[in-house]
Amino acid sequence: MATQWDPDKPIYLQLYQQVVARIIDGFIKEGEALPSVRRVAAEYQINPITISKAYQMLQDEELVEKQRGKGLFVKHGSQEIMLNRERDSFLTEQWPEILQQISRLQLSAEQLLAPCAEEN
C-alpha cells in the first residue's frame, strides 16, 4: 500500500480505495485475511482508528466478513462486485471527461492506440 497520502482526501478513504484496488488486482485474494489493523498502523504510522474506519466501510458493503478471533476476510464474490462497480464508475464518471479531452485535442483512434502497438 502507498505511504504517500493525498492531503486533500481523508486517509481512511485512501486506505479503503487501496484495499479495493489490491483485491481487484488479485494481491489480496477472496478468502484471504486483510492485514491486521495493528500491522497496518505500525507499518504506515497511522492511527488504528483510521484503519478501522476504512475496514468498517468494507464490512458495511459486505465485501469482507469478520471471523471472531481471526480477523477480516475477503468474501467470495467480492472481487467481481468491486470490479463491476469500478467499471461502472469509470464509464459514468471518468470516461465522459476523457472522451471530451480526446475530442478537444482532435486525437484519432490510431494516435490513441499507437502506444499499445509499440508495446507489442
C-alpha positions in Angstrom: 0.0 0.0 0.0 1.1 3.6 -0.6 3.0 5.5 2.0 2.3 8.9 0.4 -1.1 10.3 1.3 -3.1 12.9 -0.6 -3.6 15.8 1.8 -6.9 16.6 0.1 -8.6 13.3 0.9 -9.1 11.6 4.2 -6.6 8.8 4.8 -9.2 6.3 5.7 -10.8 6.8 2.3 -7.5 6.4 0.5 -6.8 3.3 2.5 -10.2 1.9 1.6 -9.5 2.6 -2.1 -6.1 0.9 -1.9 -7.6 -2.2 -0.3 -10.3 -2.3 -3.0 -7.6 -1.9 -5.7 -5.5 -4.7 -4.2 -8.5 -7.0 -4.1 -9.4 -6.2 -7.7 -5.8 -6.7 -8.8 -5.6 -10.0 -7.0 -3.0 -9.1 -4.5 -5.5 -9.9 -1.7 -7.5 -12.9 -2.8 -11.0 -13.9 -1.9 -11.0 -15.9 1.3 -7.7 -14.3 2.5 -7.4 -12.2 5.6 -6.8 -8.5 5.4 -3.7 -7.3 7.1 -4.5 -6.6 10.8 -5.3 -3.1 12.0 -2.3 -3.2 14.3 0.1 -4.3 11.5 -1.1 -1.6 9.1 -1.0 1.1 11.8 2.6 0.2 12.7 3.7 -0.2 9.1 2.3 3.2 7.9 2.5 5.1 11.2 -1.2 6.0 11.1 -3.8 5.8 13.8 -5.5 2.4 14.2 -8.9 4.2 14.3 -8.2 5.4 10.7 -7.6 1.8 9.5 -10.7 0.6 11.4 -12.8 3.2 9.7 -11.6 2.0 6.2 -12.1 -1.6 7.2 -15.6 -0.8 8.5 -16.6 0.6 5.1 -15.6 -2.7 3.5 -17.7 -4.5 6.2 -20.7 -2.2 5.6 -20.6 -3.0 1.9 -20.4 -6.7 2.8 -17.2 -7.2 0.9 -15.3 -8.6 3.9 -16.5 -10.6 6.9 -15.2 -10.7 10.4 -14.3 -14.1 11.8 -14.2 -13.9 15.5 -10.6 -14.2 16.8 -9.2 -14.4 13.3 -9.7 -11.0 11.6 -11.4 -9.8 8.5 -11.6 -11.9 5.4 -12.4 -11.1 1.8 -15.8 -12.7 1.0 -16.1 -14.8 -2.1 -17.6 -12.9 -5.0 -16.2 -9.6 -3.7 -13.6 -9.2 -6.4 -16.3 -9.3 -9.2 -18.6 -6.9 -7.3 -15.8 -4.4 -6.9 -14.6 -4.8 -10.5 -18.1 -4.2 -11.8 -18.6 -1.2 -9.5 -15.2 0.3 -10.6 -16.1 -0.3 -14.3 -19.4 1.4 -13.9 -17.8 4.3 -12.1 -15.2 4.7 -14.8 -17.7 4.6 -17.6 -20.1 7.1 -16.0 -17.7 9.5 -14.3 -14.2 9.4 -15.9 -14.8 8.2 -19.4 -17.1 11.2 -20.5 -14.3 13.6 -19.4 -11.7 11.5 -21.3 -13.8 11.5 -24.4 -14.3 15.2 -24.2 -10.5 15.7 -23.9 -9.9 13.3 -26.9 -12.4 15.3 -29.0 -10.9 18.7 -27.9 -7.4 17.5 -28.9 -8.7 16.0 -32.1 -7.0 12.7 -31.5 -7.6 9.8 -33.8 -8.1 6.2 -32.8 -4.7 5.4 -34.4 -3.0 8.0 -32.3 -4.6 6.7 -29.2 -3.7 3.1 -29.9 -0.1 3.8 -31.1 1.4 3.4 -27.7 -0.3 0.0 -27.4 1.1 -1.1 -30.7 4.6 -0.1 -29.7 4.4 -2.3 -26.6 3.7 -5.4 -28.7 
